[in-house]
């Protein structure tokens, strides 16, 4: 017991709590304002579009997320990791890494957007089971391009530990977006209005983010070196490649699960219910996401085993308590909360209950995931994500055969995250024991 209090005293007197406190304040402010506005916009979108069209919108959002991963190539994590590591002690290397990240993000984003525009009719018919959505997919390619660049800028700002700038980007974009979305739906209450609103939101993100990153680069006295950036190519296959492959194990897998749903009878209505419930699951993960984001620079800078262990334990404890508290509220208010989307969504209250439980496991997993990034153990992270993806697909396929729709997908989430939690816990117990 005495040892515990001595460790606590040492931790509180260190610089870490101050860093965490600053990061939490700005990141929390950004999450509450921007994510709160986005959640309200989803309520409005669902009420204007109705159950089936909202399901189509949900599938388009999933498609955007999936192809954004290929357009961004995991560069956002790369900039977070290496800018935080080198911004003070090796500014030349930091400048080369930033240049390399910018070049590769723009090239990959342009290539992916061109391919999407070319194959939009095929994607709509064969994968989305909705040939009439080809035009909407082409419009989504613009959003994908902006999202890829925003991932680069957001990752860079987190690497600079510029949490106030991250908050500024999110809040300004959300505040400008919301009234525009209302106007668009008043004039054109259809999918195009929803997508144009998203495109403008990410455009605001891009413009403000670009300005803030340039400001931070100047503030830290870093020269972005495009001519010699290829010196840092090894980073791409040592860190970025496994980060990208780990991402493939998440977003595209969710897209495949969504495809399983929309190929069922009334599939788009089922997906609408699942997506509405999943918005609340995302809301539950607001604050845990904040803690996870600010953890990467701290994990990256504090490689000493004892300090790393303290940061990990503290983050897991905070995230677990916060998530369980919010999830419990959502659990008991599930029917009331689903009603915000419209009467057709109330039947999804049981789906929300299952997803709120899965959010607890997901939030703890996210802390372990950021610790893996901070330690640079990307291949280990990839293999653990692979097991999670395999489990999710297996459960989703099983429940799809029994046509359980949204409820089946929610159960697949819960069981796959339970497996993922056990694997990550065992991995870190072994890893920390080896280090000590």
C-alpha positions as CSV (number, residue, x, y, z in Angstrom):
1,X,0.0,0.0,0.0
2,X,2.9,2.4,0.9
3,X,4.5,1.6,-2.4
4,X,1.3,2.4,-4.3
5,X,1.0,5.8,-2.7
6,X,4.7,6.6,-3.3
7,X,4.2,5.7,-7.0
8,X,1.0,7.8,-7.2
9,X,2.9,10.8,-5.6
10,X,5.8,10.4,-8.1
11,X,3.3,10.3,-11.0
12,X,1.4,13.3,-9.9
13,X,4.6,15.4,-9.4
14,X,5.8,14.5,-12.9
15,X,5.0,16.4,-16.1
16,X,2.7,13.7,-17.4
17,X,-0.6,14.8,-15.6
18,X,-0.2,18.4,-16.9
19,X,0.3,17.1,-20.5
20,X,-2.7,14.9,-20.1
21,X,-4.8,17.7,-18.6
22,X,-4.1,20.1,-21.4
23,X,-4.8,17.6,-24.0
24,X,-8.0,16.4,-22.4
25,X,-9.4,19.9,-22.0
26,X,-9.1,20.9,-25.7
27,X,-9.8,17.5,-27.1
28,X,-12.9,17.1,-24.9
29,X,-14.1,20.6,-26.0
30,X,-13.7,19.6,-29.6
31,X,-15.4,16.3,-29.2
32,X,-18.4,17.6,-27.3
33,X,-19.1,20.5,-29.7
34,X,-18.2,18.9,-33.0
35,X,-19.5,15.4,-32.3
36,X,-22.6,16.8,-30.6
37,X,-23.4,18.9,-33.7
38,X,-22.7,16.0,-36.0
39,X,-25.0,13.7,-33.9
40,X,-27.8,16.3,-34.1
41,X,-27.3,16.6,-37.9
42,X,-27.8,12.8,-38.1
43,X,-31.1,13.2,-36.3
44,X,-32.2,15.7,-38.9
45,X,-30.8,13.7,-41.8
46,X,-32.8,10.6,-40.6
47,X,-36.0,12.5,-40.3
48,X,-35.7,14.1,-43.7
49,X,-34.6,11.0,-45.6
50,X,-36.7,8.3,-43.8
51,X,-35.6,4.8,-42.9
52,X,-34.6,3.3,-46.3
53,X,-32.8,6.4,-47.7
54,X,-31.0,6.9,-44.3
55,X,-29.8,3.3,-44.7
56,X,-28.4,4.2,-48.1
57,X,-26.7,7.2,-46.6
58,X,-25.2,5.0,-43.9
59,X,-23.9,2.7,-46.6
60,X,-22.4,5.6,-48.5
61,X,-20.7,6.8,-45.2
62,X,-19.2,3.4,-44.7
63,X,-18.0,3.4,-48.3
64,X,-16.4,6.8,-47.8
65,X,-14.6,5.6,-44.6
66,X,-13.4,2.5,-46.4
67,X,-11.9,4.2,-49.4
68,X,-10.5,7.0,-47.2
69,X,-8.3,4.4,-45.6
70,X,-6.9,3.5,-49.1
71,X,-6.6,7.2,-50.0
72,X,-4.8,8.1,-46.8
73,X,-2.6,5.0,-46.4
74,X,-2.4,5.3,-42.6
75,X,-0.2,8.5,-43.0
76,X,-2.1,10.3,-40.2
77,X,-0.8,7.8,-37.6
78,X,2.7,8.1,-39.1
79,X,2.8,11.9,-38.7
80,X,1.5,11.7,-35.1
81,X,4.1,9.1,-34.1
82,X,7.2,10.7,-35.7
83,X,6.4,14.4,-35.4
84,X,5.9,13.9,-31.7
85,X,9.2,12.0,-31.5
86,X,11.4,14.3,-33.6
87,X,9.8,17.8,-33.5
88,X,12.2,19.0,-30.8
89,X,15.3,16.9,-31.0
90,X,15.6,16.3,-34.8
91,X,13.8,19.0,-36.8
92,X,15.5,18.1,-40.1
93,X,14.2,14.6,-39.9
94,X,10.7,15.9,-38.9
95,X,10.7,18.1,-41.9
96,X,11.5,15.3,-44.2
97,X,8.8,13.0,-42.7
98,X,6.2,15.8,-43.1
99,X,7.2,16.3,-46.7
100,X,7.0,12.5,-47.4
101,X,3.6,12.3,-45.8
102,X,2.2,15.2,-47.8
103,X,3.5,13.8,-51.1
104,X,2.2,10.3,-50.6
105,X,-1.2,11.4,-49.3
106,X,-1.9,13.6,-52.2
107,X,-0.7,11.0,-54.8
108,X,-2.7,8.1,-53.2
109,X,-5.8,10.3,-52.7
110,X,-5.9,11.4,-56.4
111,X,-5.4,7.8,-57.6
112,X,-8.2,6.4,-55.4
113,X,-10.6,9.2,-56.3
114,X,-10.0,8.5,-60.0
115,X,-10.6,4.8,-59.6
116,X,-13.8,5.4,-57.7
117,X,-15.2,7.7,-60.3
118,X,-14.4,5.2,-63.0
119,X,-15.9,2.1,-61.2
120,X,-18.8,3.9,-59.5
121,X,-21.6,2.0,-61.4
122,X,-19.9,-1.3,-60.7
123,X,-19.5,-0.6,-57.0
124,X,-23.1,0.6,-56.7
125,X,-24.6,-2.5,-58.5
126,X,-22.4,-5.3,-57.3
127,X,-21.4,-4.3,-53.7
128,X,-24.1,-1.9,-52.5
129,X,-27.0,-3.7,-54.2
130,X,-28.2,-0.3,-55.4
131,X,-27.3,0.6,-59.0
132,X,-29.1,3.9,-58.6
133,X,-26.4,5.2,-56.2
134,X,-23.6,5.5,-58.8
135,X,-23.9,9.3,-58.9
136,X,-23.8,9.5,-55.2
137,X,-20.7,7.4,-55.1
138,X,-19.0,9.8,-57.5
139,X,-19.9,12.7,-55.3
140,X,-18.6,10.8,-52.3
141,X,-15.2,10.6,-54.0
142,X,-14.7,14.3,-53.3
143,X,-15.4,13.7,-49.6
144,X,-12.9,10.8,-49.7
145,X,-10.2,13.1,-51.1
146,X,-10.8,15.7,-48.4
147,X,-11.0,13.1,-45.6
148,X,-7.6,11.7,-46.6
149,X,-6.0,15.1,-46.4
150,X,-7.7,15.9,-43.1
151,X,-6.3,12.7,-41.7
152,X,-2.8,13.9,-42.6
153,X,-3.4,17.4,-41.0
154,X,-5.1,16.1,-37.9
155,X,-2.4,13.5,-37.3
156,X,0.3,16.2,-37.7
157,X,-1.4,18.5,-35.2
158,X,-1.7,15.7,-32.7
159,X,2.0,15.0,-33.2
160,X,2.7,18.6,-32.5
161,X,0.5,18.2,-29.4
162,X,-1.4,21.2,-30.7
163,X,-4.7,20.1,-29.1
164,X,-6.1,23.6,-29.1
165,X,-5.6,23.7,-32.9
166,X,-7.3,20.3,-33.2
167,X,-10.2,21.7,-31.3
168,X,-10.3,24.9,-33.4
169,X,-10.5,22.8,-36.6
170,X,-13.3,20.6,-35.3
171,X,-15.4,23.4,-33.7
172,X,-15.2,25.9,-36.6
173,X,-16.1,23.2,-39.2
174,X,-19.0,21.9,-37.2
175,X,-20.5,25.3,-36.4
176,X,-20.3,26.4,-40.1
177,X,-21.6,23.0,-41.3
178,X,-24.8,22.8,-39.2
179,X,-26.9,25.8,-40.6
180,X,-25.8,24.9,-44.1
181,X,-27.1,21.4,-43.7
182,X,-30.5,22.7,-42.6
183,X,-30.7,25.0,-45.6
184,X,-29.7,22.1,-48.0
185,X,-32.4,19.8,-46.6
186,X,-35.0,22.6,-46.8
187,X,-34.2,23.0,-50.5
188,X,-33.3,19.5,-51.5
189,X,-34.4,16.9,-49.0
190,X,-32.5,14.0,-50.6
191,X,-29.2,12.0,-50.5
192,X,-27.4,14.6,-52.5
193,X,-28.1,17.3,-49.9
194,X,-26.7,15.0,-47.2
195,X,-23.6,14.3,-49.1
196,X,-23.0,18.0,-50.2
197,X,-23.3,18.9,-46.5
198,X,-20.6,16.4,-45.6
199,X,-18.4,17.6,-48.4
200,X,-18.6,21.2,-47.2
201,X,-17.9,20.1,-43.6
202,X,-14.7,18.3,-44.6
203,X,-13.8,21.2,-46.8
204,X,-13.9,23.5,-43.8
205,X,-11.8,20.9,-41.9
206,X,-9.3,20.9,-44.7
207,X,-9.0,24.7,-45.0
208,X,-8.6,25.3,-41.2
209,X,-6.4,22.3,-40.7
210,X,-4.0,23.3,-43.5
211,X,-3.7,26.8,-42.0
212,X,-3.1,25.4,-38.4
213,X,-0.4,22.9,-39.6
214,X,1.5,25.6,-41.5
215,X,1.4,27.7,-38.4
216,X,2.8,24.9,-36.2
217,X,5.6,24.0,-38.7
218,X,6.7,27.7,-38.6
219,X,6.4,27.8,-34.8
220,X,8.7,24.8,-34.3
221,X,11.1,26.1,-36.9
222,X,10.8,23.0,-39.1
223,X,11.7,23.2,-42.8
224,X,9.5,20.9,-44.9
225,X,12.1,19.3,-47.1
226,X,10.6,17.8,-50.3
227,X,13.9,17.4,-52.1
228,X,15.4,15.0,-49.5
229,X,12.2,13.4,-48.2
230,X,12.8,10.1,-49.9
231,X,15.5,9.5,-47.2
232,X,12.7,8.6,-44.9
233,X,11.1,5.9,-47.1
234,X,12.0,3.1,-44.7
235,X,9.4,4.6,-42.3
236,X,6.7,3.7,-44.9
237,X,7.3,0.0,-44.8
238,X,8.4,-0.2,-41.1
239,X,5.5,1.8,-39.7
240,X,3.0,3.1,-42.3
241,X,2.5,-0.2,-44.0
242,X,1.6,-2.2,-40.9
243,X,-0.5,0.8,-39.7
244,X,-2.3,0.7,-43.1
245,X,-2.8,-3.1,-42.9
246,X,-4.2,-2.8,-39.4
247,X,-6.7,-0.2,-40.7
248,X,-7.7,-2.7,-43.5
249,X,-8.6,-5.1,-40.7
250,X,-11.2,-2.6,-39.4
251,X,-13.0,-0.2,-41.7
252,X,-13.2,-2.4,-44.9
253,X,-14.3,-5.3,-42.7
254,X,-17.1,-3.2,-41.3
255,X,-18.0,-2.2,-44.9
256,X,-18.2,-5.9,-45.8
257,X,-20.5,-6.5,-42.8
258,X,-22.7,-3.7,-44.0
259,X,-22.8,-5.3,-47.4
260,X,-24.0,-8.5,-45.9
261,X,-26.9,-6.6,-44.3
262,X,-28.0,-4.6,-47.4
263,X,-28.2,-7.8,-49.5
264,X,-30.9,-9.1,-47.1
265,X,-34.6,-8.4,-47.6
266,X,-35.3,-4.9,-46.2
267,X,-31.5,-4.7,-45.8
268,X,-31.2,-0.9,-46.1
269,X,-33.9,-0.4,-43.4
270,X,-31.9,-2.8,-41.1
271,X,-28.7,-0.9,-41.8
272,X,-30.5,2.4,-41.0
273,X,-31.4,1.1,-37.6
274,X,-27.9,-0.3,-37.0
275,X,-26.3,3.0,-38.0
276,X,-28.6,5.1,-35.9
277,X,-27.8,2.9,-32.8
278,X,-24.1,3.0,-33.8
279,X,-24.1,6.8,-33.7
280,X,-24.8,6.5,-30.0
281,X,-22.1,3.9,-29.6
282,X,-19.8,6.5,-31.2
283,X,-21.0,9.1,-28.8
284,X,-20.2,6.8,-25.9
285,X,-16.7,6.6,-27.3
286,X,-16.3,10.5,-27.5
287,X,-14.2,10.9,-24.4
288,X,-12.3,7.5,-24.6
289,X,-11.4,8.6,-28.1
290,X,-10.0,11.9,-26.6
291,X,-7.9,10.0,-24.1
292,X,-6.6,7.6,-26.8
293,X,-5.6,10.4,-29.2
294,X,-3.5,12.4,-26.7
295,X,-2.0,9.1,-25.4
296,X,0.1,8.4,-28.6
297,X,2.6,11.3,-28.2
298,X,3.0,10.4,-24.5
299,X,3.6,6.7,-25.3
300,X,6.0,7.7,-28.1
301,X,8.0,10.0,-25.8
302,X,8.1,7.8,-22.7
303,X,9.7,4.5,-23.7
304,X,10.9,3.9,-20.2
305,X,9.1,0.8,-19.0
306,X,7.9,2.1,-15.6
307,X,6.6,5.4,-17.0
308,X,5.0,3.7,-20.0
309,X,3.2,1.2,-17.6
310,X,1.9,4.1,-15.5
311,X,0.5,6.0,-18.5
312,X,-1.1,2.8,-19.8
313,X,-2.7,1.9,-16.5
314,X,-4.0,5.4,-15.9
315,X,-5.5,5.7,-19.4
316,X,-7.2,2.3,-19.1
317,X,-8.6,3.2,-15.7
318,X,-10.0,6.6,-16.8
319,X,-11.4,5.2,-20.1
320,X,-13.1,2.2,-18.4
321,X,-14.8,4.3,-15.7
322,X,-16.0,7.1,-18.2
323,X,-17.3,4.6,-20.8
324,X,-19.1,2.4,-18.3
325,X,-20.9,5.5,-16.8
326,X,-22.1,6.8,-20.2
327,X,-22.9,3.3,-21.5
328,X,-25.1,2.7,-18.4
329,X,-27.1,5.8,-19.1
330,X,-27.6,4.8,-22.8
331,X,-28.5,1.3,-21.7
332,X,-31.5,2.6,-19.7
333,X,-32.5,5.4,-22.1
334,X,-32.2,3.3,-25.3
335,X,-35.8,3.6,-26.5
336,X,-36.0,7.3,-25.7
337,X,-32.7,8.0,-27.5
338,X,-33.7,6.0,-30.6
339,X,-36.8,8.1,-30.9
340,X,-34.8,11.2,-31.9
341,X,-34.2,9.6,-35.3
342,X,-38.0,9.1,-35.9
343,X,-40.7,6.6,-35.0
344,X,-39.4,4.0,-37.5
345,X,-36.2,3.7,-35.4
346,X,-37.6,3.0,-32.0
347,X,-37.5,-0.8,-32.7
348,X,-33.7,-0.5,-32.6
349,X,-33.5,0.1,-28.9
350,X,-32.3,-3.5,-28.2
351,X,-29.6,-3.0,-30.9
352,X,-28.5,0.1,-29.0
353,X,-28.3,-1.9,-25.7
354,X,-26.0,-4.5,-27.2
355,X,-23.8,-1.8,-28.9
356,X,-23.5,0.2,-25.7
357,X,-22.1,-2.9,-23.9
358,X,-19.7,-3.5,-26.8
359,X,-18.5,0.2,-26.5
360,X,-17.0,-0.5,-23.1
361,X,-14.8,-3.2,-24.5
362,X,-14.0,-1.1,-27.6
363,X,-12.9,1.9,-25.5
364,X,-10.4,-0.2,-23.5
365,X,-9.1,-1.8,-26.7
366,X,-8.5,1.6,-28.2
367,X,-6.1,2.5,-25.3
368,X,-4.1,-0.7,-25.9
369,X,-4.2,0.1,-29.6
370,X,-2.6,3.6,-29.1
371,X,0.0,2.1,-26.8
372,X,0.9,-0.3,-29.6
373,X,1.3,2.7,-31.9
374,X,3.3,4.6,-29.4
375,X,5.7,1.7,-29.0
376,X,5.9,1.2,-32.7
377,X,4.7,-2.4,-32.4
378,X,2.6,-2.1,-35.6
379,X,3.0,-5.6,-36.8
380,X,1.7,-6.9,-33.5
381,X,-1.2,-4.6,-33.8
382,X,-1.9,-5.8,-37.3
383,X,-2.1,-9.4,-36.2
384,X,-4.4,-8.6,-33.3
385,X,-6.7,-6.6,-35.6
386,X,-6.6,-9.5,-38.0
387,X,-8.0,-11.8,-35.3
388,X,-10.7,-9.3,-34.4
389,X,-11.6,-8.9,-38.1
390,X,-11.8,-12.6,-38.6
391,X,-14.0,-13.0,-35.6
392,X,-16.3,-10.1,-36.6
393,X,-16.8,-11.5,-40.1
394,X,-17.4,-14.9,-38.8
395,X,-20.1,-13.8,-36.4
396,X,-21.6,-11.4,-38.9
397,X,-21.8,-14.1,-41.5
398,X,-23.4,-16.6,-39.0
399,X,-26.1,-14.1,-38.0
400,X,-26.6,-13.0,-41.6
401,X,-27.6,-16.6,-42.4
402,X,-30.3,-16.4,-39.8
403,X,-31.4,-13.0,-41.2
404,X,-31.1,-11.2,-37.8
405,X,-30.2,-7.9,-39.6
406,X,-29.2,-5.1,-37.3
407,X,-29.4,-7.2,-34.1
408,X,-27.2,-9.9,-35.6
409,X,-24.5,-7.3,-36.5
410,X,-24.7,-5.8,-33.0
411,X,-24.1,-9.2,-31.5
412,X,-21.2,-9.8,-33.9
413,X,-19.7,-6.5,-32.6
414,X,-20.0,-7.5,-29.0
415,X,-18.5,-11.0,-29.3
416,X,-15.6,-9.9,-31.6
417,X,-14.6,-7.1,-29.2
418,X,-14.7,-9.5,-26.3
419,X,-12.2,-11.7,-28.1
420,X,-10.0,-8.7,-29.0
421,X,-10.0,-7.5,-25.4
422,X,-8.7,-10.9,-24.1
423,X,-5.9,-11.0,-26.8
424,X,-4.7,-7.5,-26.2
425,X,-4.7,-7.9,-22.4
426,X,-2.6,-11.1,-22.6
427,X,-0.2,-9.4,-25.1
428,X,0.5,-6.5,-22.8
429,X,0.8,-8.6,-19.7
430,X,3.5,-10.6,-21.5
431,X,5.1,-7.5,-23.1
432,X,5.4,-5.6,-19.8
433,X,6.6,-8.6,-17.9
434,X,9.4,-9.1,-20.5
435,X,10.4,-5.4,-20.3
436,X,10.5,-5.4,-16.5
